[in-house]
């Protein structure tokens, strides 16, 4: 399946914090929208991904989109039946990727002719939902067969179900939760933010055209990477090499797993922006679908969509127990809701890399009478 990147523009979008600026975000579509426009599925991407959820831009591309195993003809999200949309998020961390269109700190401020830097408005995942709704409105779409996504994408799917219940028939969240866990906010997000901000090249976010905070960004990425898989996976993915007997000759000597992780992370440095990483971390930390409501129970009461939450039991970033609790509350409220868990040494990332473990559940949920 060959796909084309498109761009959606808003001359002025007013963020939740009141600031208004022009916004441009890339998006992709797969399949055909029917005449009734009632076969639409909105997919939201995870923290470090892009709108390239499926297919290839060119036949010779080595890698397809990140959820290509799920999206396409005769796949779980069948493009013979459904019209699928995926959009780049605000402050997409891959800001330097030529195939990503995003508005964020690296974007030129039209009033100054310079990058926004940290003058860029702080955004929330609610802002992402509102912009996605604007995109759908521009396409004449008023109803969604389903909203689905992994990790941060699942967070956005749940927000859709709360913010616009009249538009959503089905909500599917994979490796996600109704609130970002506080442990995750510390271990993978806040600590990563501090690593970037302590880099002497960060310069309060004003580093464009200068030396960039590469070391801080590398460490932030490593912190995220270290939580993304299960402990058992790391023992096999980063084996200890026997020739490391001389490690204690110098303080700076590195073990093989240190250098292997460093190499893995640095591949992504050229396409990522440190400020975009900071902003996305902060938005993820503050994510909580009950913010602005009296309680989580009253928030979940707003949902009219049927909700399926899928978790990996070895997930360190978004523990399965929290998703199961959310589903139990929805069921107590009389909602149509189901929880499915699976085991994988891939941990959190199994929600992206091992979709065969839960594709049947998605097929069933997309077919149910909501």
C-alpha positions in Angstrom: 0.0 0.0 0.0 1.5 3.3 -1.1 0.5 6.4 0.8 0.9 10.1 0.5 1.6 12.6 3.3 -0.9 15.6 3.4 -0.8 18.8 5.4 -3.6 20.3 7.5 -3.4 24.0 8.3 -5.2 26.2 10.8 -4.5 30.0 10.4 -5.0 30.3 14.1 -5.5 27.7 16.8 -6.1 28.8 20.4 -4.5 26.4 22.8 -6.0 25.4 26.1 -3.8 27.9 27.8 -5.2 30.8 25.7 -2.4 31.4 23.3 -3.3 31.4 19.6 -0.9 30.7 16.7 -1.0 29.2 13.2 -0.7 25.4 13.2 0.3 22.9 10.4 0.3 19.2 10.9 0.8 16.3 8.6 -1.6 13.4 8.1 -2.1 10.2 6.1 -5.2 8.3 5.1 -5.7 4.7 4.1 -8.7 3.2 2.4 -11.7 5.0 1.0 -14.3 7.1 2.8 -17.8 5.9 1.9 -20.6 8.2 0.8 -22.2 8.2 4.3 -18.8 9.0 5.9 -19.6 6.5 8.6 -16.6 4.1 8.1 -13.9 6.3 9.5 -11.3 5.1 12.1 -9.0 7.7 13.6 -5.6 6.3 14.7 -3.3 8.3 17.0 0.4 7.6 17.3 2.5 6.9 20.3 5.1 9.2 21.9 8.0 9.0 19.5 6.1 7.9 16.3 4.6 9.9 13.4 1.4 9.8 11.3 3.1 7.1 9.1 1.0 4.3 10.6 0.9 2.0 7.6 2.0 1.5 4.1 5.1 2.8 2.3 5.8 6.1 0.5 7.7 4.3 -2.2 7.9 0.7 -3.2 11.6 0.6 -2.3 11.1 1.8 1.3 12.6 -0.7 3.7 10.2 -0.2 6.5 6.4 0.3 6.4 4.4 2.4 8.8 4.6 1.5 12.5 1.2 -0.4 12.7 1.4 -1.8 9.2 0.7 -5.3 10.6 -2.7 -4.1 11.7 -3.8 -1.5 9.0 -4.4 -2.5 5.4 -6.4 -4.7 3.1 -7.8 -7.8 4.9 -5.9 -6.9 8.1 -7.5 -6.2 11.5 -8.2 -2.6 10.6 -9.3 -3.5 7.1 -8.9 -0.7 4.5 -11.4 -2.6 2.3 -14.0 -1.6 4.9 -12.6 1.4 6.7 -11.2 4.9 5.9 -8.3 5.3 8.3 -6.7 8.7 9.3 -3.5 9.3 11.3 -2.2 12.7 12.1 1.2 14.0 13.3 0.9 15.4 16.8 1.8 18.9 18.0 5.5 19.1 19.0 6.2 15.8 17.2 9.6 14.7 18.6 10.8 13.8 15.0 10.7 17.5 14.1 13.7 17.1 11.8 12.3 14.2 9.9 11.5 15.5 6.4 8.4 13.3 6.3 6.9 14.9 9.4 4.9 18.1 9.4 4.5 19.5 12.9 4.2 22.8 14.7 6.3 23.2 17.9 9.3 25.0 19.4 11.5 24.4 16.3 8.8 26.1 14.1 9.5 29.7 12.9 7.4 32.3 14.8 5.9 34.4 12.0 6.1 37.5 14.2 9.8 37.2 15.0 11.3 35.2 12.1 13.0 33.0 14.7 12.1 29.6 16.1 9.6 29.7 19.0 11.8 27.9 21.4 10.3 27.9 24.9 8.0 30.7 24.0 5.9 28.1 22.2 2.6 27.5 24.1 2.5 24.5 26.4 0.0 22.0 24.9 -2.2 19.3 26.3 -3.4 16.1 24.7 -6.8 17.8 24.8 -5.3 20.3 22.3 -4.3 17.4 20.0 -7.9 16.0 20.1 -9.4 19.4 19.3 -7.1 19.8 16.3 -7.9 16.3 15.1 -11.6 17.3 15.3 -10.8 20.3 13.1 -9.2 18.0 10.6 -12.3 15.8 10.6 -14.6 18.8 10.2 -12.6 19.9 7.2 -13.2 16.5 5.6 -16.9 16.6 6.4 -16.7 13.8 9.0 -19.0 14.0 12.0 -19.0 10.4 13.3 -16.2 8.0 14.0 -16.6 4.2 13.8 -13.7 4.0 16.2 -10.7 5.8 17.7 -7.7 3.7 18.4 -4.0 4.1 19.3 -1.2 2.7 21.4 0.4 4.3 24.4 0.0 8.1 24.0 -2.3 7.4 21.1 -4.5 5.3 23.4 -4.6 8.3 25.8 -5.9 10.5 23.0 -8.4 7.8 22.1 -9.8 7.8 25.6 -9.9 11.6 25.6 -12.0 11.5 22.4 -14.5 9.3 24.2 -14.7 11.7 27.1 -14.6 15.0 25.2 -16.9 14.2 22.2 -19.0 11.2 23.3 -21.6 12.0 20.6 -19.0 11.4 17.8 -17.5 8.1 19.0 -18.9 4.6 18.6 -15.9 2.6 19.7 -12.7 3.4 21.6 -9.7 1.0 21.6 -6.7 1.8 23.8 -3.6 -0.3 23.5 -0.8 -0.2 26.2 -2.4 2.9 27.7 -4.2 4.2 30.7 -6.7 6.9 31.8 -4.0 8.7 33.7 -0.3 8.7 33.1 1.2 6.7 36.0 3.2 8.8 38.5 6.1 6.4 38.4 6.3 6.8 34.6 6.1 10.5 35.0 9.3 10.4 37.1 11.3 7.6 35.5 10.8 8.2 31.8 9.6 11.7 31.5 10.6 14.2 34.3 14.1 12.7 34.6 14.5 12.9 30.8 13.4 16.5 30.8 16.0 17.3 33.5 18.7 15.6 31.5 18.0 17.9 28.5 17.7 21.0 30.6 21.0 20.3 32.5 22.8 20.0 29.2 24.9 23.2 28.9 23.9 23.5 25.2 20.2 23.7 26.0 20.5 27.4 26.8 16.9 27.7 28.1 15.7 26.3 24.8 17.4 28.9 22.6 19.9 26.6 20.9 18.7 26.8 17.2 21.6 27.6 14.9 24.1 26.6 17.7 25.4 23.5 19.3 22.3 21.4 20.3 21.8 19.6 23.6 22.7 16.2 22.1 24.0 14.5 25.2 20.9 15.5 27.2 18.5 14.4 24.5 20.5 11.1 24.2 20.1 10.4 27.9 16.4 11.3 27.8 15.9 8.9 25.0 17.8 6.2 26.8 15.6 6.7 29.9 12.5 6.1 27.8 14.1 3.2 26.0 15.1 1.5 29.3 11.4 1.4 30.4 9.9 0.4 27.1 10.8 -3.3 27.3 10.7 -6.0 30.0 13.8 -6.7 32.1 14.1 -10.2 30.5 14.2 -8.7 27.0 17.2 -6.5 27.9 19.2 -9.5 29.0 19.0 -11.0 25.5 18.9 -7.8 23.5 22.1 -6.4 25.2 24.2 -9.5 26.0 27.3 -9.2 28.2 30.4 -10.0 26.2 33.1 -12.1 27.8 36.0 -9.9 26.6 34.9 -7.3 29.1 37.3 -8.6 31.8 39.3 -5.4 31.6 36.5 -3.1 32.4 38.0 -2.0 35.7 41.3 -0.7 34.1 39.8 2.8 33.8 36.8 4.6 35.2 35.5 5.4 31.8 35.5 1.9 30.4 32.1 1.0 29.2 30.3 -2.4 29.1 29.1 -3.7 25.8 25.5 -3.1 26.7 26.3 0.6 27.4 27.8 1.1 24.0 25.1 -0.9 22.3 22.4 1.3 23.9 24.3 4.4 23.0 24.4 3.3 19.3 20.7 2.4 19.3 19.7 5.8 20.7 22.0 8.0 18.6 20.5 6.7 15.3 17.4 8.8 16.2 19.2 12.0 17.3 19.5 13.5 13.8 15.7 13.5 13.3 14.6 14.6 16.8 14.4 17.9 18.6 15.2 18.3 22.3 12.5 21.0 22.9 9.9 19.0 21.1 10.9 16.1 23.4 10.5 18.3 26.5 7.1 19.6 25.5 5.8 16.1 24.6 7.1 14.8 28.0 5.3 17.5 29.8 2.0 16.9 28.0 2.3 13.2 28.7 3.0 13.8 32.4 -0.1 16.0 32.8 -2.4 13.6 30.9 -5.4 12.6 33.0 -8.8 12.2 31.4 -10.5 13.3 34.7 -8.8 16.7 34.7 -11.5 19.3 34.9 -14.2 16.9 36.2 -15.2 16.1 39.7 -13.8 12.5 39.8 -12.6 9.7 37.6 -16.0 8.0 38.0 -17.9 11.0 36.8 -15.5 11.3 33.9 -16.0 7.7 32.8 -19.8 8.2 33.1 -19.6 10.6 30.2 -18.4 7.8 27.8 -21.0 6.3 25.5 -18.6 4.5 23.2 -17.8 0.8 23.7 -14.3 0.7 25.2 -11.7 -2.0 24.8 -8.4 -1.6 26.6 -5.5 -4.0 25.7 -2.4 -4.3 28.0 0.8 -6.3 28.1 1.3 -7.7 31.6 5.1 -7.0 31.5 4.5 -3.3 30.6 6.5 -1.1 32.9 5.4 2.3 31.5 1.6 1.7 31.5 0.9 -1.2 33.9 -2.0 -3.4 33.0 -3.6 -3.2 36.5 -4.6 0.4 35.9 -6.3 -0.4 32.6 -8.2 -3.3 34.2 -9.4 -1.0 37.0 -10.7 1.5 34.4 -12.6 -1.2 32.6 -14.1 -2.5 35.9 -15.3 1.0 36.7 -16.9 1.4 33.3 -18.6 -2.0 33.7 -19.9 -1.0 37.1 -21.4 2.1 35.4 -23.2 -0.1 33.0 -21.0 0.7 30.0 -20.0 -1.7 27.3 -16.3 -2.3 28.2 -13.7 -5.1 28.0 -10.2 -5.7 29.1 -7.7 -8.0 27.4 -4.1 -8.7 28.5 -1.3 -10.7 27.0 2.2 -11.6 27.9 5.3 -10.6 26.0 9.0 -9.9 26.8 8.7 -6.9 24.5 6.9 -5.2 27.4 5.3 -1.8 26.5 6.6 -2.0 22.9 4.7 -5.2 22.3 1.7 -3.0 21.6 3.5 -1.8 18.5 5.8 -4.7 17.6 3.6 -7.8 18.4 0.2 -6.8 17.2 -0.6 -10.5 16.3 -1.1 -11.0 20.0 -4.3 -8.9 20.1 -5.4 -8.4 16.5 -8.3 -10.8 16.9 -9.7 -8.7 19.8 -9.5 -5.6 17.6 -11.3 -7.3 14.8 -14.1 -8.4 17.1 -14.5 -5.0 18.7 -14.7 -3.2 15.4 -17.5 -5.5 14.4 -19.5 -5.3 17.6 -22.8 -3.4 17.6 -22.1 -0.3 19.6 
